[in-house]
């Protein structure tokens, strides 16, 4: 069985470094296979 979850969001001015750090830490703790931030 495989479950795929995709979450996307946008912020006109970008996300603060602290927010990016928290998301990355949580993604690692939850053992996500991949997670990334894209520049628009």
C-alpha positions in Angstrom: 0.0 0.0 0.0 1.2 3.5 -0.8 -0.1 6.8 0.4 0.9 10.0 -1.3 0.4 13.4 0.3 1.2 16.6 -1.5 1.0 19.9 0.3 1.5 23.2 -1.4 1.3 26.8 -0.3 2.4 30.2 -1.5 3.4 33.4 0.2 4.0 36.5 -1.9 7.1 37.5 0.1 8.5 34.0 0.7 8.5 32.2 4.0 10.7 33.3 6.9 13.8 31.2 7.5 12.4 30.0 10.8 9.2 28.6 9.1 11.4 26.8 6.5 13.5 25.3 9.3 10.5 24.1 11.2 8.9 22.4 8.2 12.2 20.7 7.3 12.7 19.5 10.9 9.1 18.1 11.1 9.4 16.5 7.6 12.5 14.6 8.8 10.9 13.6 12.1 7.9 12.3 10.2 10.3 10.4 7.9 9.0 11.9 4.7 10.8 10.6 1.6 11.1 14.0 0.1 10.3 17.6 0.9 11.4 20.8 -0.7 10.8 24.5 -1.1 10.6 25.9 -4.6 11.4 29.5 -5.6 8.8 31.0 -7.8 
